[in-house]
Amino acid sequence: MADLQTAAPAAKGTKPRAKKHAFRLDMTPMVDLAFLLLTFFMLTTTFSKPTIMEVAMPDPKGETDVPASGALTVLLDKNHTVHYFYGLNSTTEPAQLHTTSFGTDGLRKVLLQFRQKKGMVLIKASDKAEYRSMVDALDEMNITDTPKYALVDLAPADKQLLAQAK
C-alpha cells in the first residue's frame, strides 16, 4: 500500500504552507498478482507430449516367414549410403544390389513403388552404419505409410553383397 508521511505541525504566527507528502509505492500486491497469473498459466497449459514411434521387433530366434517375392531389403552402410534389393538374399540365389540415397527421389520413391505390392520391408544395418541412417530409414517408413517393416540383423550373405558393392 502507499504510505503517506505527514509533516510536523507548523509553528504559530507563521503563514501556513502546503504540506509536502513523501510518496512510497508498495509493490507487494502487483508482485502477488504476477505470481498468481504465472501459477495459473503454468497449471492450465498443456505440455508438449513426447512423440514416439512404434517399432515391432522381429522374432528373437531370427526366423522370418516373409516370402522372397514379397520382400524389399534395405541395407544401411557407412557414409549414409543406402542399398536395396528385392526378395531375400541367399548364397544360392544372390540378389542384385541397387544403391540410392535418402532423398525424395531415392529411398522414398522406391518405397512408394514397393508399397503397391503390399510386401514387407526388411531394414538391415551394417556395423559401420550411422545411427542417423537408421532414424532416417524409419522416418521414410512413416512418411510413405509403409504398413509392414522390421529391423533385422545383417546376414553373412548380406555382408558379402555389401563387400562386393564397394
Salt bridges, closest charged atoms under 4 A:
ASP3 OD2 - ARG24 NH1 2.62
ASP77 OD2 - LYS166 NZ 3.88
ASP136 OD2 - HIS80 NE2 3.08
ASP136 OD2 - ARG132 NE 3.91
GLU140 OE1 - ARG108 NE 2.90
ASP158 OD2 - LYS124 NZ 2.57
